Amino acid sequence: MEDDIDQHVLWVPVREIPGGAVTVRTGRSPGAERVGIGFSSEAGLRLALGAGHGSVRLAGGALRALLLPLGVTRFEVDPVVLDPALLRLGERLVGSAA
């Protein structure tokens, strides 16, 4: 569901990079566009991405400010996320059928 993220404080998925810093993770739309994502609850993030996934609490406006300079203009709150292994399998199947 696309939403006005500025109205939310979100649980945002991150990954740790060398030096102990974190970087915000983005998603991809079905058309391969980068999408900023956040979740309205930690439970929602865990359900979508798994229990071992890192996250931070971040104001929606701050998420937008971080990602707009990178060309990310679409944002979704509480997106449905598919298992990455299934997405990779789908890409191989699509690629082999072409």
C-alpha positions as CSV (number, residue, x, y, z in Angstrom):
1,M,0.0,0.0,0.0
2,E,1.5,3.3,-1.0
3,D,1.1,5.9,1.7
4,D,2.2,9.4,2.7
5,I,5.2,8.4,4.8
6,D,5.6,11.9,6.3
7,Q,2.7,11.1,8.6
8,H,4.4,8.1,10.2
9,V,7.2,7.0,12.5
10,L,8.4,3.8,10.9
11,W,10.4,0.7,11.5
12,V,12.8,0.8,8.6
13,P,14.8,-2.2,7.4
14,V,18.6,-1.7,7.5
15,R,21.8,-3.7,7.1
16,E,25.0,-3.2,8.9
17,I,28.0,-2.1,6.9
18,P,31.7,-2.1,8.0
19,G,32.5,0.2,10.9
20,G,29.2,-0.5,12.7
21,A,27.1,2.0,10.6
22,V,23.8,1.0,9.0
23,T,22.3,1.7,5.6
24,V,18.6,1.9,4.8
25,R,17.4,-1.0,2.6
26,T,15.0,-0.4,-0.2
27,G,12.6,-2.6,-2.1
28,R,11.8,-3.0,-5.8
29,S,8.4,-2.6,-7.4
30,P,7.3,-5.2,-10.0
31,G,8.6,-2.9,-12.6
32,A,12.1,-2.9,-10.9
33,E,11.7,0.7,-9.6
34,R,13.5,1.3,-6.2
35,V,11.0,1.8,-3.5
36,G,11.5,3.2,0.0
37,I,9.8,0.9,2.6
38,G,8.9,1.2,6.2
39,F,6.6,-0.7,8.6
40,S,4.1,0.7,11.1
41,S,5.2,-1.9,13.7
42,E,8.3,-4.0,14.4
43,A,6.1,-7.1,14.3
44,G,5.0,-6.2,10.7
45,L,8.6,-5.8,9.7
46,R,9.6,-9.2,11.2
47,L,6.6,-10.9,9.6
48,A,7.6,-9.5,6.2
49,L,11.4,-9.8,6.3
50,G,12.2,-12.3,9.1
51,A,13.2,-12.2,12.7
52,G,16.9,-11.7,12.0
53,H,16.5,-8.5,9.9
54,G,18.0,-5.3,11.3
55,S,15.8,-2.2,11.7
56,V,15.7,1.3,13.1
57,R,12.9,3.7,14.1
58,L,12.8,6.6,11.7
59,A,10.4,9.5,10.9
60,G,8.9,9.1,7.5
61,G,10.1,12.5,6.5
62,A,13.7,11.5,7.4
63,L,13.4,8.4,5.3
64,R,12.2,10.5,2.4
65,A,15.1,12.9,2.9
66,L,17.7,10.1,2.9
67,L,16.4,8.4,-0.2
68,L,15.3,11.3,-2.5
69,P,18.9,12.2,-3.4
70,L,19.3,8.6,-4.5
71,G,16.4,8.9,-6.9
72,V,13.9,7.0,-4.8
73,T,10.6,8.8,-5.2
74,R,8.1,6.1,-4.4
75,F,7.5,5.0,-0.8
76,E,5.3,2.3,0.8
77,V,4.2,1.6,4.3
78,D,3.6,-2.0,5.3
79,P,4.4,-3.5,1.9
80,V,3.8,-7.2,1.3
81,V,7.3,-8.6,0.8
82,L,8.0,-12.0,-0.9
83,D,10.7,-14.3,0.2
84,P,13.9,-13.3,-1.7
85,A,14.6,-16.9,-2.6
86,L,11.3,-17.1,-4.5
87,L,12.1,-13.9,-6.3
88,R,15.5,-15.2,-7.5
89,L,13.8,-18.4,-8.6
90,G,11.3,-16.4,-10.6
91,E,14.0,-14.4,-12.3
92,R,15.8,-17.5,-13.4
93,L,12.5,-19.0,-14.8
94,V,11.7,-15.8,-16.6
95,G,15.2,-15.5,-18.0
96,S,15.2,-19.1,-19.2
97,A,11.9,-18.8,-21.0
98,A,13.0,-15.8,-23.1
